[in-house]
């Protein structure tokens, strides 16, 4: 009997010896002794190398040398199977200073036939000075090197050009968020959803590398639509991340989003999104002006430059009830040392707003003297959320002695705020063109406005047609001109373009805004995973609970469904990061295809090797995109 304490390798050798004995006794009649030894020698064998150098398991080290902060150095490693049988790579993880390195395994094949190979690329991107080490761990079915590890090292040094660096900025609507900002979504009725769209922009001088976006918290209550990761943003380029909150039960839920970048000042930028699932009908207040949502305690509305003793154009603020119970408005006031410089008009405000309805109030900026003026707007309601029951936001403006022009851009009579997402074309079929959308430029100032130039920019700008033949132009006060934009996508994906308008407006030059669109093929696949008949969204987590070390949980079965007409092709799956060896994934052989309405199944078993919290991320790659599930459990 084989000792239970033996390794699987010893058990295999014992089995091989038994086969040899059987061969010698003549029981295995069709196999000679030489054939048996050939069978024994047939096994997969993993080999890792770079250039002409082989890396040894456990003792191997690769050094990136010295590198200036925020710079990037790449090294490609070759993974080959020099054995006779097929090699399966079960997972990849990293330990140590992983925030200074990035592992790109997006093109890594997980099934290697004899003699074949694949690659991974590791990047060293120091965000601070010092010596850094990361251990790379690959799990495979090589019986001799089931866990293959080697170290990567690098030294970050101060840049000789400290002023040239990337700068990560994250915006919600047009509000620039600080690191560790908390966005509170309030209460949401169970079965409904709310979208948070974050704009990620590089406002530095050198390229910004977004190496990873990490998520933690109540992952099952949130899903996401994220850009390709890793990604590189040149100066002034941007991308977007959409977070969808969809509570399925009552309670308060939180999602922490962390951006891992090469910004030396904020290489781990975090935004926390909170929301509450609610089963009781309640009102919910939302305030906006133009295309800009006002966030309590975060947003500041800027009236810009206005000549002293003169009045700005009235700015309308809309109060909406997005809840499912009547919203009551008890009072609207302004406060602060400069509140007399702002004229509040609430005469048409409805005291009770039904679900889905809205009402308007207006504010005029009339500075009495020169200089910056700041006040707060306070709205008292019956919204049960603490931050929205007394809704407070800042307003400000600059009083000047000069006569000044003021640029105002709008679409469909909705004012666009500079720096915001001004228009979204929605989903359009590749090769088809949308109708032209007309935008208006108006001079709402008291001095002539000179509009000198208009440009479009961004990696996707070729998909948008800008007609700015009306520019350059000279606008007297209150006069207008027009320009149009058409969306004509040539390839699949989400597209954005930034429109920049140069003028002599003293506080908004250039005036910029973003236009979005998405292109799809006529027939596209869509992968959706289910657990116990309920959707398990991309980015969700599964918790196995507490399992005794060396024992296993019951297998958990997940169902993959193709919910669209085009064929779904699953290329591969990977376990990424954490304790990959503690989670056993039994997945169908890949690549595989699933027709419309078709299903495939896979199981996951948690078998902790020792005590403590364990986790890894299961990533499934297909022609529908990436799908991630966080696997968690405790060895206890």
Buried (B, 14 or more C-beta within 10 A) or exposed (E): EEEEEEEEEEEBBEEBEEBBEBBEEEEBEEBEEEEBEEBBEEBBBBBBBBEEEEBEBEEBEBEBEEBBBBBBBEBEBBBBBBBBBEBBBBBBBBBBBBBBBBBBBBEBBBBBEBEEBBBBBBBBBBBBEEEBBBBBBBBBBBBEBBBBBBBBBBBBEEBEEEEEBBBBBBBBBBBBBEBEBBBBBBBBBBEEEBEBBBBBBBBBEBBBBBBBBBBBBBBBBBBBBBBEBBBBBEBBBBBBBBBBBBBEEEEEBBBBBBBBBBBBBBBBBBBBBBBBBBEEEBBBBBBBBBBBBBBBEBBEBBBBBBBBEBEBBEBBBBBBBBBBBBBBBEEBEBEBEBBEBBBBBBEEBBEEBEBEEBBBBBBBBBBEEEEEBBBBBBBBBBBBBEBBBBBEBBBBBBBBEEEBBBBBBBBEEEBBBBBBBBBBBEEBEBEEEBEEBEBBBBBBBBBBBBBBEBBBEBBBBBBBBBEBEBBEBEBEBEEBBEBBBBBBBEEEBBBBBBBBBBBBBBBBBBBBBBBBBBBBEEEEBBBBBBBEEEBBBBBBBBBBEEBEEEEBBEEBEBBBBBEBEBBBBBEBBBBBBBBBBBBBBEBEEBEBBBEBEEEBEBEBBBBBEEEEEBBBBBBBBBBBBBBBBBBBBBBE
